Amino acid sequence: MAKTILIIDDEKDMRVYLEALFRKAGYETHSAGDGDEGVWLAEAHQPDLITLDILMPKKSGLKAYRGLRTSEKTASIPIVVLTGLTRSDDFFGDFGELPRPEAIVEKPIKRDEFLGTVEGLIGAA
């Protein structure tokens, strides 16, 4: 069975790009346009990995991250934070009791390097 990746990003173009990238690499995907929907989908589908944007409407990526890490259903799922922000490490200083994301990748992503990061976390599709 193919491994599943949940994409949480408010930018439709980014979701479509990541869905195509992951599907071409053999992964299955789900996607959400905001943090609330993303946390719900993660709990419902238990993906193998989550990509998470930081700046989103409704529930921000940081609030979604906290929700994902504190839920028993999703706490152990690897999370790759995708962000256009520089110095994004600074944003995770407020979550001292929570584990850091498995990876932080700046946008625009470098396709091969990014897929290598994903494969390193959950293996090839």
Sequence and secondary structure as in RCSB ss.txt:
>XXXX:A:sequence
MAKTILIIDDEKDMRVYLEALFRKAGYETHSAGDGDEGVWLAEAHQPDLITLDILMPKKSGLKAYRGLRTSEKTA
SIPIVVLTGLTRSDDFFGDFGELPRPEAIVEKPIKRDEFLGTVEGLIGAA
>XXXX:A:secstr
   EEEEE S HHHHHHHHHHHHHTT EEEEESSHHHHHHHHHHH  SEEEEESS SSS HHHHHHHHHHSTTTT
TS EEEEES TTGGGGGGG TTS   SEEEESS  HHHHHHHHHHHH   
